[in-house]
Amino acid sequence: MKIRPLYDRVVVKRIEQQEQLQGGLYIPDTAKEKPQEGEVVAVGKGKRLEDGKVIALDVAVGDRILFGKYSGSDIKLDGDEFLIMREDEVLGILEAQPKSAKKAS
C-alpha cells in the first residue's frame, strides 16, 4: 500500500541507531527511546496559503531528517511503522559529509 500525504505533511520511517554498550549491558527495546532521526518516504504537494497559492516543501523523498521527541503521529502500513507529521515539525535535514582524509604525522 502506498500513501500520499496531503498538503504540508511528510511520511517518515524511523532510522534505528546501532548502539554498543561498553559494559556489556543489555537494554530491552521497551526501555529504549524511539529514535528522533528518520528518512522521508513520501511528501505532500506543499503548504496552501490563505490566497490559495501552494508553496513547495523543503524536504524531499530520501532526505534524512531530525524531528522532535513528540512530533507527528504513529501509523502502521502493511506491518511497517511510520510517522506522519507536518513539515514545520521537522527540525533539520541531515546532509552527508565527506570523510576527511587523515593527516600523515
For each residue, the residues with C-beta under 8 A, 3 or more apart:
1: 77 78
2: 42
3: 11 42 75 77 82 84
4: 42 44
5: 9 10 11 42 43 44 84
6: 9 44 45
7: 44 45 46 47 48
8: 44 46 47 48 57 86 87 88
9: 5 6 43 44 84 85 86 87
10: 5 40 42 43 44 57 59 65 84 85 86 87 90
11: 3 5 40 41 42 43 75 82 83 84
12: 38 39 40 41 65 67 72 82 83 84 85
13: 38 39 41 80 81 82 83
14: 34 35 37 38 81 83
15: 35 37 38 39 64
16: 35
17: 35 37
18:
19: 27
20:
21: 24 25 26 27
22:
23:
24: 21
25: 21
26: 21
27: 19 21 31 32
28: 31 32
29: 32
30:
31: 27 28
32: 27 28 29
33: 69
34: 14 69
35: 14 15 16 17 38
36: 66 67 68 69
37: 14 15 17 64 65 66 67 94
38: 12 13 14 15 35 64 65 67 83
39: 12 13 15 62 63 64 65
40: 10 11 12 43 59 60 61 62 63 64 65
41: 11 12 13 61 82
42: 2 3 4 5 10 11 61
43: 5 9 10 11 40 57 59 60 61
44: 4 5 6 7 8 9 10 57
45: 6 7 54 56
46: 7 8 54 55 56 57
47: 7 8 54 55 57 87
48: 7 8 52 53 54
49: 52 53 54 55
50:
51:
52: 48 49
53: 48 49
54: 45 46 47 48 49
55: 46 47 49
56: 45 46
57: 8 10 43 44 46 47 60 87
58: 87 93
59: 10 40 43 63 65 87 90 93
60: 40 43 57 63
61: 40 41 42 43
62: 39 40
63: 39 40 59 60 93 94
64: 15 37 38 39 40 93 94
65: 10 12 37 38 39 40 59 90 91 92 93 94
66: 36 37 90 91 92 93 94
67: 12 36 37 38 71 72 83 85 89 90 91
68: 36 71 89 91
69: 33 34 36
70:
71: 67 68 83 85 89 90
72: 12 67 83 84 85 86 89
73: 83 84 85
74: 81 82 83
75: 3 11 81 82 83 84
76: 79 80 81 82
77: 1 3 80 82
78: 1
79: 76
80: 13 76 77
81: 13 14 74 75 76
82: 3 11 12 13 41 74 75 76 77
83: 11 12 13 14 38 67 71 72 73 74 75
84: 3 5 9 10 11 12 72 73 75
85: 9 10 12 67 71 72 73 89 90
86: 8 9 10 72 89
87: 8 9 10 47 57 58 59 90
88: 8
89: 67 68 71 72 85 86
90: 10 59 65 66 67 71 85 87 93
91: 65 66 67 68
92: 65 66
93: 58 59 63 64 65 66 90
94: 37 63 64 65 66
95:
96:
97:
98:
99:
100:
101:
102:
103:
104:
105:
